[in-house]
């Protein structure tokens, strides 16, 4: 029996999380939680209803937030 492998690209995965809440971890250790509004080929991220966490504690709330792709860990 041959089973077809279903490989998904990162683009396929990311398209499923658009409009959902995500956590973005930065190289600096700061985390942002918000609704993923947009993502481009450079991994630049736009979030809505964003919360900023430093050392696990909520520090700020923002409406729309833009995170440059080279700052994100994952």
Biopython code that builds the backbone (N, CA, C, O; Angstrom):
import numpy as np
from Bio.PDB.StructureBuilder import StructureBuilder

atoms = [
    (1, "UNK", "N", (0.822, -1.180, 0.000)),
    (1, "UNK", "CA", (0.000, 0.000, 0.000)),
    (1, "UNK", "C", (0.867, 1.245, 0.000)),
    (1, "UNK", "O", (1.676, 1.449, 0.906)),
    (2, "UNK", "N", (0.702, 2.052, -0.987)),
    (2, "UNK", "CA", (1.433, 3.313, -1.043)),
    (2, "UNK", "C", (0.644, 4.389, -0.318)),
    (2, "UNK", "O", (-0.547, 4.587, -0.554)),
    (3, "UNK", "N", (1.330, 5.062, 0.552)),
    (3, "UNK", "CA", (0.702, 6.194, 1.233)),
    (3, "UNK", "C", (1.325, 7.463, 0.691)),
    (3, "UNK", "O", (2.547, 7.594, 0.620)),
    (4, "UNK", "N", (0.479, 8.384, 0.313)),
    (4, "UNK", "CA", (0.986, 9.659, -0.161)),
    (4, "UNK", "C", (1.403, 10.506, 1.029)),
    (4, "UNK", "O", (0.690, 10.620, 2.026)),
    (5, "UNK", "N", (2.565, 11.087, 0.890)),
    (5, "UNK", "CA", (3.022, 12.001, 1.933)),
    (5, "UNK", "C", (2.442, 13.374, 1.652)),
    (5, "UNK", "O", (2.508, 13.878, 0.531)),
    (6, "UNK", "N", (1.884, 13.957, 2.669)),
    (6, "UNK", "CA", (1.322, 15.299, 2.545)),
    (6, "UNK", "C", (2.311, 16.272, 3.174)),
    (6, "UNK", "O", (2.324, 16.475, 4.388)),
    (7, "UNK", "N", (3.120, 16.856, 2.339)),
    (7, "UNK", "CA", (4.063, 17.843, 2.845)),
    (7, "UNK", "C", (3.449, 19.223, 2.706)),
    (7, "UNK", "O", (2.835, 19.559, 1.692)),
    (8, "UNK", "N", (3.629, 19.998, 3.735)),
    (8, "UNK", "CA", (3.101, 21.357, 3.738)),
    (8, "UNK", "C", (4.264, 22.316, 3.843)),
    (8, "UNK", "O", (5.204, 22.102, 4.609)),
    (9, "UNK", "N", (4.188, 23.345, 3.086)),
    (9, "UNK", "CA", (5.229, 24.369, 3.129)),
    (9, "UNK", "C", (4.942, 25.319, 4.292)),
    (9, "UNK", "O", (3.826, 25.353, 4.809)),
    (10, "UNK", "N", (5.947, 26.083, 4.698)),
    (10, "UNK", "CA", (5.698, 27.099, 5.731)),
    (10, "UNK", "C", (4.593, 28.074, 5.319)),
    (10, "UNK", "O", (3.819, 28.536, 6.157)),
    (11, "UNK", "N", (4.527, 28.379, 4.030)),
    (11, "UNK", "CA", (3.480, 29.281, 3.542)),
    (11, "UNK", "C", (2.104, 28.678, 3.757)),
    (11, "UNK", "O", (1.173, 29.382, 4.147)),
    (12, "UNK", "N", (1.965, 27.380, 3.505)),
    (12, "UNK", "CA", (0.692, 26.700, 3.741)),
    (12, "UNK", "C", (0.295, 26.808, 5.209)),
    (12, "UNK", "O", (-0.849, 27.124, 5.532)),
    (13, "UNK", "N", (1.254, 26.541, 6.091)),
    (13, "UNK", "CA", (0.970, 26.610, 7.520)),
    (13, "UNK", "C", (0.570, 28.025, 7.928)),
    (13, "UNK", "O", (-0.434, 28.219, 8.614)),
    (14, "UNK", "N", (1.355, 29.006, 7.505)),
    (14, "UNK", "CA", (1.091, 30.385, 7.917)),
    (14, "UNK", "C", (-0.248, 30.890, 7.413)),
    (14, "UNK", "O", (-0.885, 31.713, 8.070)),
    (15, "UNK", "N", (-0.680, 30.412, 6.264)),
    (15, "UNK", "CA", (-1.988, 30.839, 5.758)),
    (15, "UNK", "C", (-3.115, 30.326, 6.646)),
    (15, "UNK", "O", (-4.196, 30.914, 6.672)),
    (16, "UNK", "N", (-2.876, 29.238, 7.373)),
    (16, "UNK", "CA", (-3.910, 28.709, 8.267)),
    (16, "UNK", "C", (-3.993, 29.483, 9.581)),
    (16, "UNK", "O", (-5.009, 29.413, 10.272)),
    (17, "UNK", "N", (-2.938, 30.219, 9.935)),
    (17, "UNK", "CA", (-2.969, 30.959, 11.200)),
    (17, "UNK", "C", (-3.257, 32.447, 11.024)),
    (17, "UNK", "O", (-3.375, 33.168, 12.015)),
    (18, "UNK", "N", (-3.370, 32.915, 9.798)),
    (18, "UNK", "CA", (-3.761, 34.316, 9.585)),
    (18, "UNK", "C", (-5.116, 34.566, 10.237)),
    (18, "UNK", "O", (-6.050, 33.783, 10.062)),
    (19, "UNK", "N", (-5.216, 35.638, 10.974)),
    (19, "UNK", "CA", (-6.463, 35.963, 11.657)),
    (19, "UNK", "C", (-6.611, 35.292, 13.011)),
    (19, "UNK", "O", (-7.628, 35.468, 13.682)),
    (20, "UNK", "N", (-5.608, 34.526, 13.418)),
    (20, "UNK", "CA", (-5.656, 33.848, 14.715)),
    (20, "UNK", "C", (-4.622, 34.454, 15.653)),
    (20, "UNK", "O", (-3.693, 35.134, 15.218)),
    (21, "UNK", "N", (-4.797, 34.199, 16.943)),
    (21, "UNK", "CA", (-3.851, 34.722, 17.920)),
    (21, "UNK", "C", (-2.542, 33.939, 17.842)),
    (21, "UNK", "O", (-2.540, 32.710, 17.780)),
    (22, "UNK", "N", (-1.428, 34.677, 17.846)),
    (22, "UNK", "CA", (-0.107, 34.065, 17.781)),
    (22, "UNK", "C", (0.798, 34.699, 18.830)),
    (22, "UNK", "O", (0.510, 35.772, 19.359)),
    (23, "UNK", "N", (1.889, 34.014, 19.115)),
    (23, "UNK", "CA", (2.924, 34.526, 20.004)),
    (23, "UNK", "C", (4.192, 34.677, 19.180)),
    (23, "UNK", "O", (4.643, 33.724, 18.545)),
    (24, "UNK", "N", (4.770, 35.878, 19.190)),
    (24, "UNK", "CA", (6.004, 36.152, 18.460)),
    (24, "UNK", "C", (7.099, 36.413, 19.486)),
    (24, "UNK", "O", (6.990, 37.329, 20.302)),
    (25, "UNK", "N", (8.152, 35.605, 19.439)),
    (25, "UNK", "CA", (9.281, 35.763, 20.351)),
    (25, "UNK", "C", (10.403, 36.483, 19.620)),
    (25, "UNK", "O", (10.797, 36.091, 18.522)),
    (26, "UNK", "N", (10.910, 37.538, 20.239)),
    (26, "UNK", "CA", (11.985, 38.313, 19.632)),
    (26, "UNK", "C", (13.344, 37.872, 20.161)),
    (26, "UNK", "O", (13.448, 37.264, 21.226)),
    (27, "UNK", "N", (14.376, 38.190, 19.396)),
    (27, "UNK", "CA", (15.751, 37.894, 19.812)),
    (27, "UNK", "C", (16.085, 38.552, 21.144)),
    (27, "UNK", "O", (16.913, 38.039, 21.897)),
    (28, "UNK", "N", (15.455, 39.673, 21.440)),
    (28, "UNK", "CA", (15.717, 40.426, 22.667)),
    (28, "UNK", "C", (15.095, 39.780, 23.903)),
    (28, "UNK", "O", (15.383, 40.191, 25.027)),
    (29, "UNK", "N", (14.245, 38.773, 23.705)),
    (29, "UNK", "CA", (13.573, 38.131, 24.827)),
    (29, "UNK", "C", (12.175, 38.662, 25.076)),
    (29, "UNK", "O", (11.445, 38.109, 25.899)),
    (30, "UNK", "N", (11.788, 39.718, 24.387)),
    (30, "UNK", "CA", (10.443, 40.273, 24.518)),
    (30, "UNK", "C", (9.487, 39.441, 23.667)),
    (30, "UNK", "O", (9.834, 39.015, 22.565)),
    (31, "UNK", "N", (8.286, 39.214, 24.184)),
    (31, "UNK", "CA", (7.263, 38.456, 23.466)),
    (31, "UNK", "C", (6.078, 39.355, 23.146)),
    (31, "UNK", "O", (5.705, 40.225, 23.934)),
    (32, "UNK", "N", (5.500, 39.128, 21.982)),
    (32, "UNK", "CA", (4.297, 39.845, 21.570)),
    (32, "UNK", "C", (3.212, 38.834, 21.251)),
    (32, "UNK", "O", (3.440, 37.868, 20.524)),
    (33, "UNK", "N", (2.038, 39.067, 21.799)),
    (33, "UNK", "CA", (0.887, 38.212, 21.530)),
    (33, "UNK", "C", (-0.183, 39.072, 20.877)),
    (33, "UNK", "O", (-0.517, 40.150, 21.368)),
    (34, "UNK", "N", (-0.718, 38.579, 19.761)),
    (34, "UNK", "CA", (-1.750, 39.334, 19.069)),
    (34, "UNK", "C", (-2.325, 38.543, 17.913)),
    (34, "UNK", "O", (-1.957, 37.391, 17.685)),
    (35, "UNK", "N", (-3.224, 39.171, 17.191)),
    (35, "UNK", "CA", (-3.866, 38.550, 16.036)),
    (35, "UNK", "C", (-2.973, 38.770, 14.816)),
    (35, "UNK", "O", (-2.641, 39.909, 14.488)),
    (36, "UNK", "N", (-2.586, 37.692, 14.147)),
    (36, "UNK", "CA", (-1.731, 37.789, 12.966)),
    (36, "UNK", "C", (-2.533, 38.372, 11.814)),
    (36, "UNK", "O", (-3.428, 37.724, 11.273)),
    (37, "UNK", "N", (-2.200, 39.609, 11.444)),
    (37, "UNK", "CA", (-2.929, 40.308, 10.389)),
    (37, "UNK", "C", (-2.266, 40.128, 9.034)),
    (37, "UNK", "O", (-2.947, 40.021, 8.014)),
    (38, "UNK", "N", (-0.933, 40.094, 9.019)),
    (38, "UNK", "CA", (-0.220, 40.041, 7.742)),
    (38, "UNK", "C", (1.194, 39.530, 7.972)),
    (38, "UNK", "O", (1.779, 39.715, 9.040)),
    (39, "UNK", "N", (1.721, 38.888, 6.951)),
    (39, "UNK", "CA", (3.077, 38.362, 6.985)),
    (39, "UNK", "C", (3.608, 38.388, 5.565)),
    (39, "UNK", "O", (2.897, 38.015, 4.632)),
    (40, "UNK", "N", (4.855, 38.825, 5.387)),
    (40, "UNK", "CA", (5.393, 38.858, 4.026)),
    (40, "UNK", "C", (6.551, 37.877, 3.865)),
    (40, "UNK", "O", (6.886, 37.141, 4.794)),
    (41, "UNK", "N", (7.149, 37.874, 2.700)),
    (41, "UNK", "CA", (8.224, 36.949, 2.386)),
    (41, "UNK", "C", (9.494, 37.172, 3.183)),
    (41, "UNK", "O", (10.357, 36.295, 3.221)),
    (42, "UNK", "N", (9.626, 38.323, 3.817)),
    (42, "UNK", "CA", (10.778, 38.620, 4.664)),
    (42, "UNK", "C", (10.486, 38.314, 6.131)),
    (42, "UNK", "O", (11.291, 38.624, 7.008)),
    (43, "UNK", "N", (9.344, 37.712, 6.387)),
    (43, "UNK", "CA", (8.874, 37.388, 7.734)),
    (43, "UNK", "C", (8.590, 38.635, 8.565)),
    (43, "UNK", "O", (8.606, 38.572, 9.795)),
    (44, "UNK", "N", (8.329, 39.772, 7.909)),
    (44, "UNK", "CA", (7.812, 40.938, 8.612)),
    (44, "UNK", "C", (6.396, 40.598, 9.042)),
    (44, "UNK", "O", (5.638, 39.990, 8.286)),
    (45, "UNK", "N", (6.044, 40.988, 10.246)),
    (45, "UNK", "CA", (4.779, 40.569, 10.841)),
    (45, "UNK", "C", (3.964, 41.787, 11.251)),
    (45, "UNK", "O", (4.498, 42.729, 11.839)),
    (46, "UNK", "N", (2.691, 41.768, 10.946)),
    (46, "UNK", "CA", (1.758, 42.782, 11.428)),
    (46, "UNK", "C", (0.770, 42.090, 12.361)),
    (46, "UNK", "O", (0.133, 41.104, 11.991)),
    (47, "UNK", "N", (0.654, 42.620, 13.570)),
    (47, "UNK", "CA", (-0.270, 42.085, 14.571)),
    (47, "UNK", "C", (-1.314, 43.133, 14.918)),
    (47, "UNK", "O", (-1.057, 44.334, 14.836)),
    (48, "UNK", "N", (-2.484, 42.668, 15.302)),
    (48, "UNK", "CA", (-3.549, 43.530, 15.815)),
    (48, "UNK", "C", (-3.810, 43.157, 17.268)),
    (48, "UNK", "O", (-3.547, 42.027, 17.680)),
    (49, "UNK", "N", (-4.326, 44.101, 18.039)),
    (49, "UNK", "CA", (-4.644, 43.869, 19.455)),
    (49, "UNK", "C", (-3.457, 43.231, 20.177)),
    (49, "UNK", "O", (-3.577, 42.164, 20.780)),
    (50, "UNK", "N", (-2.329, 43.895, 20.103)),
    (50, "UNK", "CA", (-1.065, 43.326, 20.556)),
    (50, "UNK", "C", (-0.805, 43.594, 22.032)),
    (50, "UNK", "O", (-1.082, 44.679, 22.543)),
    (51, "UNK", "N", (-0.266, 42.581, 22.703)),
    (51, "UNK", "CA", (0.192, 42.704, 24.083)),
    (51, "UNK", "C", (1.688, 42.426, 24.102)),
    (51, "UNK", "O", (2.163, 41.497, 23.449)),
    (52, "UNK", "N", (2.428, 43.237, 24.855)),
    (52, "UNK", "CA", (3.879, 43.082, 24.970)),
    (52, "UNK", "C", (4.210, 42.481, 26.335)),
    (52, "UNK", "O", (3.753, 42.980, 27.364)),
    (53, "UNK", "N", (4.995, 41.422, 26.342)),
    (53, "UNK", "CA", (5.390, 40.754, 27.581)),
    (53, "UNK", "C", (6.903, 40.813, 27.744)),
    (53, "UNK", "O", (7.653, 40.473, 26.829)),
    (54, "UNK", "N", (7.339, 41.247, 28.917)),
    (54, "UNK", "CA", (8.757, 41.274, 29.258)),
    (54, "UNK", "C", (8.920, 40.429, 30.511)),
    (54, "UNK", "O", (8.247, 40.663, 31.515)),
    (55, "UNK", "N", (9.802, 39.460, 30.455)),
    (55, "UNK", "CA", (10.006, 38.526, 31.570)),
    (55, "UNK", "C", (8.691, 37.883, 32.004)),
    (55, "UNK", "O", (8.467, 37.650, 33.192)),
    (56, "UNK", "N", (7.832, 37.601, 31.037)),
    (56, "UNK", "CA", (6.568, 36.932, 31.308)),
    (56, "UNK", "C", (5.472, 37.825, 31.861)),
    (56, "UNK", "O", (4.369, 37.350, 32.133)),
    (57, "UNK", "N", (5.754, 39.114, 32.034)),
    (57, "UNK", "CA", (4.770, 40.038, 32.601)),
    (57, "UNK", "C", (4.268, 40.995, 31.529)),
    (57, "UNK", "O", (5.043, 41.513, 30.726)),
    (58, "UNK", "N", (2.961, 41.218, 31.530)),
    (58, "UNK", "CA", (2.354, 42.155, 30.590)),
    (58, "UNK", "C", (2.864, 43.564, 30.873)),
    (58, "UNK", "O", (2.720, 44.070, 31.986)),
    (59, "UNK", "N", (3.462, 44.199, 29.857)),
    (59, "UNK", "CA", (4.010, 45.543, 30.026)),
    (59, "UNK", "C", (3.201, 46.600, 29.295)),
    (59, "UNK", "O", (2.987, 47.690, 29.826)),
    (60, "UNK", "N", (2.743, 46.295, 28.069)),
    (60, "UNK", "CA", (2.018, 47.281, 27.268)),
    (60, "UNK", "C", (0.982, 46.596, 26.399)),
    (60, "UNK", "O", (1.054, 45.398, 26.125)),
    (61, "UNK", "N", (0.013, 47.400, 25.973)),
    (61, "UNK", "CA", (-0.977, 46.961, 24.985)),
    (61, "UNK", "C", (-0.960, 47.956, 23.845)),
    (61, "UNK", "O", (-0.936, 49.169, 24.054)),
    (62, "UNK", "N", (-0.974, 47.423, 22.640)),
    (62, "UNK", "CA", (-0.945, 48.257, 21.442)),
    (62, "UNK", "C", (-2.091, 47.847, 20.536)),
    (62, "UNK", "O", (-2.594, 46.727, 20.631)),
    (63, "UNK", "N", (-2.497, 48.735, 19.674)),
    (63, "UNK", "CA", (-3.478, 48.386, 18.652)),
    (63, "UNK", "C", (-2.798, 47.553, 17.585)),
    (63, "UNK", "O", (-2.764, 46.325, 17.665)),
    (64, "UNK", "N", (-2.258, 48.231, 16.588)),
    (64, "UNK", "CA", (-1.544, 47.555, 15.509)),
    (64, "UNK", "C", (-0.044, 47.632, 15.768)),
    (64, "UNK", "O", (0.468, 48.651, 16.232)),
    (65, "UNK", "N", (0.649, 46.546, 15.462)),
    (65, "UNK", "CA", (2.087, 46.467, 15.692)),
    (65, "UNK", "C", (2.763, 45.869, 14.475)),
    (65, "UNK", "O", (2.257, 44.917, 13.881)),
    (66, "UNK", "N", (3.913, 46.430, 14.101)),
    (66, "UNK", "CA", (4.716, 45.894, 13.007)),
    (66, "UNK", "C", (6.036, 45.408, 13.587)),
    (66, "UNK", "O", (6.718, 46.143, 14.301)),
    (67, "UNK", "N", (6.390, 44.170, 13.280)),
    (67, "UNK", "CA", (7.641, 43.590, 13.760)),
    (67, "UNK", "C", (8.484, 43.219, 12.548)),
    (67, "UNK", "O", (8.058, 42.442, 11.694)),
    (68, "UNK", "N", (9.661, 43.774, 12.488)),
    (68, "UNK", "CA", (10.561, 43.478, 11.375)),
    (68, "UNK", "C", (11.041, 42.029, 11.476)),
    (68, "UNK", "O", (11.379, 41.550, 12.558)),
    (69, "UNK", "N", (11.064, 41.351, 10.355)),
    (69, "UNK", "CA", (11.332, 39.918, 10.314)),
    (69, "UNK", "C", (12.630, 39.472, 10.946)),
    (69, "UNK", "O", (12.677, 38.396, 11.543)),
    (70, "UNK", "N", (13.692, 40.263, 10.836)),
    (70, "UNK", "CA", (14.967, 39.810, 11.385)),
    (70, "UNK", "C", (15.026, 39.902, 12.908)),
    (70, "UNK", "O", (16.015, 39.474, 13.503)),
    (71, "UNK", "N", (14.001, 40.446, 13.554)),
    (71, "UNK", "CA", (13.950, 40.517, 15.014)),
    (71, "UNK", "C", (13.311, 39.292, 15.646)),
    (71, "UNK", "O", (13.503, 39.036, 16.835)),
    (72, "UNK", "N", (12.559, 38.538, 14.870)),
    (72, "UNK", "CA", (11.819, 37.410, 15.416)),
    (72, "UNK", "C", (12.641, 36.143, 15.512)),
    (72, "UNK", "O", (13.447, 35.834, 14.634)),
    (73, "UNK", "N", (12.422, 35.412, 16.597)),
    (73, "UNK", "CA", (13.048, 34.097, 16.731)),
    (73, "UNK", "C", (12.194, 33.061, 16.021)),
    (73, "UNK", "O", (12.690, 32.258, 15.231)),
    (74, "UNK", "N", (10.870, 33.094, 16.323)),
    (74, "UNK", "CA", (9.915, 32.148, 15.748)),
    (74, "UNK", "C", (8.522, 32.567, 16.075)),
    (74, "UNK", "O", (7.567, 31.898, 15.680)),
]
sb = StructureBuilder()
sb.init_structure("model")
sb.init_model(0)
sb.init_chain("A")
sb.init_seg("    ")
for serial, (resi, resn, name, xyz) in enumerate(atoms, 1):
    if name == "N":
        sb.init_residue(resn, " ", resi, " ")
    sb.init_atom(name, np.array(xyz, "f"), 0.0, 1.0, " ", f" {name:<3s}", serial, name[0])
structure = sb.get_structure()
